[in-house]
Structures are given as structure tokens and as C-alpha cells.
Amino acid sequence: MTTATCRCGATTHSHMCMLRSNGKTEEIARITTAPKFYCFTCGAEANCAENLCEPAPIEA
């Protein structure tokens, strides 16, 4: 069973929470090689803001 809608209401399948819900571990590994953003909602980290519901930059 796959989740069709993200927690934030988006229908994109590239958000980290959607990838996790649908067991897409290979894609998660690919988009988290050098995280520059985190999700303000769930704390997930990703290389690009587009992969998160509420992206915020990771402060160095």
C-alpha cells in the first residue's frame, strides 16, 4: 500500500515523509548524501529543499 498524499497536503511523491511511508530507501539514500536542509515539521534532512514539507537551511 502506498501513501497518496503527504502530511502537508501535497500530492508530490518526492517529499521525505512520502518516501519513508512508501519504503523508498534507495531514493532516500540518494537525496540525503549531503543534507543542506531539514524539515521543520519532522526533522528529516535532505540535499534539496524540494524534498521536504517545511524546509529550513541547516546552519553550519
ROKERO-405183 format. One record per residue (C-alpha): residue in three letters; x, y, z. Coordinates in pm, whole numbers, plus 50000, padded with zeros to 5 digits. Example, Ala and Ser with C-alpha at 12.3 -4.5 7.8 and 13.67 -1.06 7.14 Angstrom:
2
ALA512304955050780/SER513674989450714/
END
This chain:
60
MET500005000050000/THR501385034149905/THR500505067350060/ALA498995091349804/THR499035124149997/CYS501805139650203/ARG501235151250562/CYS501395187250440/GLY498645180150186/ALA500905179149881/THR500455151649626/THR504165151049536/HIS505905117949589/SER509345133449641/HIS508845146449996/MET510905127350252/CYS507855117050456/MET506215102550143/LEU509385083650052/ARG509585069450405/SER505905059750409/ASN506305041650080/GLY509545023750172/LYS511695040949907/THR515015035250087/GLU517195037349774/GLU515755071149676/ILE516105083550035/ALA519775073750034/ARG520265092149704/ILE518745125149824/THR520465125750163/THR524125122950063/ALA524985158850168/PRO521995173950351/LYS521695211850342/PHE518075214450459/TYR515915199450734/CYS512155196950770/PHE510765219651041/THR507845195151080/CYS509535161151115/GLY513275168751136/ALA514175148850823/GLU517265160950636/ALA517755163050258/ASN520095177349997/CYS517345199149842/ALA514515218949999/GLU512075204349742/ASN512235170849921/LEU510815184750248/CYS507395197650359/GLU508665227050567/PRO512305231950464/ALA514785252650662/PRO518525255750598/ILE520885236250819/GLU523045261950996/ALA526765254050994/
END
